Amino acid sequence: MVNSGKVLAITVDKDGNDNLELVPIHAQAGYAVQHNEAVFVQDLPRYRVPGFEHGKFRAFEVAGDSMEPTLNHRDIVVCSYVDNWRLLVPDDMYVVVTTESVMLKRIRQRITDLDSEVLLHSDNRHRRPYPLDTADITELWRVRGYLSTYLPTAPDVTVERLWEVIESLGFDKGEVRRHLDENAPSHAPR
């Protein structure tokens, strides 16, 4: 099994049920160093979130813009603990904990051994992938959901109107999309 080999500190309620601890932005520097200390974890705010009652879950507040437009600064991701790093789901989002930082990134390939390097990807296309030695990872948490105070705006009326015109001309939207994808420049976002 590939993982950090460390024991996970958790808290439980009076009935022995696992709590969901929140690691706010201001506590993340301390979490990077003290995530394995029961006293530190015990002092984190604890919550019950529907759908996340059973299992080892932890919530992390998002810091910065590296995962925009998917997630925004101060959103909260709810994550499950990854015991076996070989079971990573490629392209999923993970909270990667090292002794120096707590990062929210996409991991595109499985981690097969501790002597390799992993590339951490941002959703923000202005950020380059970040290489990290696998041996530096102390915890991995797979993002399972998120809470946000950001509400998207209404759909772009211009785009909706364009699709209406394309359909009224008798073109199939799927066919038009396929044509656009096939003829897009190689550097264009997809």
N, C-alpha and C positions, 0 to 999 in steps of 0.2 A: 504494500500500500504506500502510495506517495503522499506525504503530508509533512507538516512541521514536527510531528511527534509529540506535541505539547498537549497538556490536559486543558480542556475548555472550562473556564469558570462561568457558572450560571447562577441565577437566583431563582427561588421558588416562592410561591405564596403560602399561606397558612395551611392549605390543603395539599401541598406538595406538587402543585402544577407549575410548570416552567413559566417564568415571566418573560416578557419581551422588553429588554432594556433598550433605552434610547441613548445613542452617543451623539450629543449635540456638537456643533462646530467647535465651540469653545473647549470641549473636553477631548477632542480628537488627538491633540498632541500628547496628552497624558495617556490616552488609550493606546497609542502606538507603543508606548513604553510599558504600561502597567496593565494591559488587557488580560493578563493571566493572574492578576492578583485579586483574590476574592473581595478584599476590602474596597478596592477601586470599583469593581463591577457592582458591588452592593450599593454604592453611593450614586449610581446612575439612575435617572428616572425610570420607573417601570410602568408598563401599560398592559392592558388586555385589548387586543384588536381582533374583531371578528374575522374568522378564517385563518388565524394564526395562533390558535390556542394550544395546539399540540405539536411539540418539536422544539428544536433549538433555534429560536429566532432572535434576531437583534435588529434594531433600527438605527440608521445613520442619517444625520442631516447632511444634505448635499452642500458642498462648498465650492464656489466658483462656477465657471461657465464651460468646463471641458465636456460636459455631456449634453449641452444644448444642441439642437432644439428638443431633444427627447426629455431631458430633465432640467430643471432650473435651480438656481441658487436658493437654498433654504427649503427645497422639497425634502421629503423624508422617504428613504427607501427602506423597505422591510425585507430582510434577508434571512435565508436559512444557512446554517453552518455546513460547510463542505468538509466531510471527514476524509474522503479519498479523492485526491486531486485528479486522478485518472478518469474520474467520472464527470469531469467538467463538461458542460454543454457548450460546444464551440459557438461563438458569436453572442452568447448571453452576457449580461452585465454582472460584474462582480465587485464587491468591496474587497480590495487587496490591502492587507495590513502588513507593514514591515515594522522594524524597531524605530524607524524614523518618520513614517507617515501612514495615513489612512487615505487610500485613493479609490475612486469609483471609476472603473474602466471596463471595456469589453475585452474579453480574451477570446481570440479566434481559433486557437489550437489547444488540444489537450496537453497537459503537463505529464510527461512520461517518466521523468526522473528529476532528482534534486540537483544534478550537475548541468542542467541546461539553462537556457535563457528563454524568457517569455516576453512577447511583445504586448504591451498594454495599449489599447486603442481608445481614442475619444470619439464621441459622436460629432463634436464640433470640428468641421472640416478644416479649420485653421490651425488645429493642433496636430503635431506629428506623433506617430506611434512612439511609445516610450519603452525601451528595452530594460528588463529587470532580471537579475540572476534569481532563479527559482529558489535557491538556498536562502535568499533574503526574505522570503515570504514567511510570515509567522501565522497568519490566519487568512482563510478565504471564505467569503460569504456570498452566496448566489442571490441576486436580487429577484424577489418573488412578487413584489408589488410596490406601489408608492402612494404617498399622500401629498397633495399639492394644494396651495392656495391660488395657483395660476389657473385661470380659466381661458381656454383658447377663444379667439374671436370667432365671429360667424364665418362660415365658408366664404372664400373669395368669390364675389358675385361675378367678376370678370371671367374667371376660369369656368364657373358653372354656365355662364352664358355662352362661352366659346364651345363647350361640349354640346349645348343645345343646338347651336348653329351647325356644327359638324354632323349631328344626327339628322337635322332637317335637310341637309344636303344629300342624305342617303348613305353616309359613311358609318361603318361600324366602329364604335369607340375602341374596342379591343384591337381591331385591325389598325387603326390610326396609332394607338399606343405602341404596338409591335413595330410599325414602320418608324416611328420616332426613336425607339430604342435601338433598332438595327442601324439607323443612319446617324446616330449621335456621335460626336467626336469622342475619341477614347478617353479624353481628360474630363468629359462632362460628368457631373454627379448623376447617379442612377438611384 
